[in-house]
Amino acid sequence: MPDYATRRTMMVDTQVRPSDVTKFTIISAMLRTPREVFVPDALREAAYVGENITLGDNRVLLDPRTLSKMLDVLDVTGTELVLDIGCGTGYSAAILAQLAQAVVAVEEDDALAQDAETALAHVGAEAVIVHKGPLTEGAPDHAPYDAMILQGGVSEFPAALTRQLREGGRVVCLFMQGPLGVVRLGVRQGDQIAWRDVFNAAAPVLPGFEKQEAFTF
C-alpha cells in the first residue's frame, strides 16, 4: 500500500512551500486533503507529482504549485462564499472548503461531477455544493460571490461571471496565450474587472472559455 501521507508531506515541502506559499491555512488544508482520492484510479501513483493530471477531454487537475499559489493570491477568509469553476473531481473544492465558509463548485461534465460528489463526500467536505451546468454560466442562483477561482486556462473571461462577483470581489484566473499563460488576480469594479499579473503557469483552456472569433463579412 503506497504511503500517501508521506507523499503528501513531500508535495507540500517540495512544491508548495518553495513557491512562497506561506499561509498556514492553505498548507494545513493541503496536508489534510488526500489528493489521491481525487485522481482517476489508474493515475493514483502520480497523485503527488508536480504536474497537471489529465482528467480527459482536455481537462486537468492543476498541479499543486499552481493551485496553491492561486489560492494564496485569492486569500479566502472563513466568512466568504467562493465559486469554483471547473472543479473537475473536486480536489480544489475540498481545499477551499477548509478556507471559506461555503463553496459552490461548478462542473459541466456529468462523470466528473459525479466523481466530485463521491470524493467530496468521502473526505467529509460538507461546505461544498456541486452545481452541474455550463462552466461559462457559473451558478447565478447562489450569487453574489466574494471570490472566484477557475480550474484551468481561459482566453476570455465571460461577462456572466463578472456579474456573479460582488462589487470589490476577487477572482483568480489563468489566461493562456498559446502554450504559455499568466495567472491574474482581478477585482470587480462596477461592470469591469481590474486585472493584474501575478505569476506564470500553464493549463488547457476550459470548455467555452476559448477566444471567440470576431464575425466579419
N, C-alpha and C positions, 0 to 999 in steps of 0.2 A: 504493500500500500504506500503510495507516494506521501512524503511528508510535506503536505501543502502549507502547513503553518510556518515551517521554516522557510519555504519558498516565498511566502507572503512577506515575511520579515525582510528577506533579502531583497525583494522587489522594492519595498519602501526604502531600505537603506542604500540601494544602488541606483534606483531610478527616480524616486520621488524626492528624498531629502537633498541629493546633489543638484536638483533642479530649482533650488531656492524656494521650495515649498516648506514653510516653517510653521504654518497654522496647526496647532495641536489637534483641533477638531478634525481636520482633513486626514492627518496622519493616523489618528486613532481610528477613524472610520475605515480607512483602507487596510489597517491591520486587523480589524474585526470582521471584514466582509470577505467571505470565501469566494474569490474570483472564479475558482474552478467550477462552481455551481452554475455560473452564467455563461459558460462557453459550451459549444457542441461537444458531445461525449468524445468524438474522435480527436478533438483538439485539446483535451484536458491537460495533456503533458506540456502544452505550450501556453497554459493559462497565465503564467507569470513572466513570459518573455517580454522584452521591451519593444514590441512591435504591435501594430494593429492586428487584430484577429479577425479573419474573414468569417462572416455570418451568411454569405451567399448573396447573389443578386446585387453585387456592388455595395454591400453593407458591411460595416466592420464594428467591432468593439474597440474603441480608441485605446491606444497604448497608455500605460499608467502615467508616464511623464506628461503627455498631452492633457489627459483628463485632469490630473491633479493640479497642473498649472492653470487650467481653465477655471477650476473650482477656486483656486487661490485668488485669482483675479476677480471672480464673481463675488467672493466674500459674503456668502449667505449667512444670515443670522437665524437663530432659533424661533423667531416670530414671523418668518416670511413664508409666502406661498410661491413655489417655484414651478415653472413649466419646463419639462424635459422633453425636447423634440427629438424623435427618432431614438427612443430608448432601447430599441433592439431587444436583447434578452433581459434587460432590467438592471444591469450592474450599476450604471450611473445613478439610476433612481434609488437603488439600495444605499449608495453612498450619500446621496442628497437627503434621504430620509433621516439621516443621523445629524444633518446640519441645519435643516429647515423645520418649520412647523408642519408643513404638508407639501406633497409633490404630486403634480399631475403629469403623468408620463404618457406621451403620445406615440402610438405606433400604428402604421397602416398595414403592415404585413401580418396576416392572421396568425401564421405559425409563430412568428417572433412574439406577437402579443401574448399568445398562449404560453409560450416558454417564459416570458417575463412574469406573468401572473403566477405560474408554478414556482419559479425560482424565488420571487419576492415573498411568497407565502412560506417557502421553505426556510428563509432567513428571518421571518417574522417582521418584515418591513410593512407595518400596518398603516403608516402615514402616507402610503403611495396609492393613488388611483391610476389604473391603466386605462387610458382613453383610446379606443380604436377609431381611426379615421385618417384622412389625408394629412400628411405631416405639415404641408403648407398652410393648412387651415387652423392648426393649433387646437385649442379646446376652449372656445369662447364662453361656454356656459359657466366656467369657473373663474373667468377673468374679473378684475384685472390682476395681473401677477406682479409681484415685487421684483422677480428676477427670472431670467430665461437662459437656457443653455441648449445648444444644438449638437447632437452626437454624430457629426460628420461634416463634410465640407459643403459650402454654398457658393454659388456665383452671384446670386442676388438675394436680398432679404425682403420677404413679402410684406406689403403694407398691412395685410390681415394680422400678422404677428405684431407689428408695431402697435396696432390698435388695442391689442390684448395686454400690453405692458402699461403699468400705471405711469403717470407723469413722474419723472425722476427715477423710474425703474431701470434696472441694468440688464443687459444681455451680453453674453459672450459667445462668439461665433467664429468659425474658421473659414475665411474667404480664400477660395482656391483660384489660382491663376496658372492654368496649365498644371504641371506636376508639382508646383510649389505653392505654398499658402502661408497666410499670416492670420494669427488669431487676433481679433479685435474686441475691445470692450466698448459697448455702446450704452448711452444713457438717453432715455426718451425726453425730448424737449419739444412740447407741442405735438405736431404731426410728424416730426422728424426724429431721427436718431443721430446723435453726435458720436462718431466713432473715433477711436484712437488705437494705433497698432500696439501690440503687446509682445508677441513672440512668434517665431516661425514654427510651422508644423505642416502635416500633410495628411489627407484622408480623401476617400472618394466623395464626390458630390452627392448629397442626399437626393432621393427622387423628388422631382418637382422644383428643386432649387437651382436648376441649370439656368444659364443666362438665356433669356427669351430673345429670339431673333427679331429684329425690328422689321416691320412689314414695309415693303417697298413696291411701288408699281413697276 
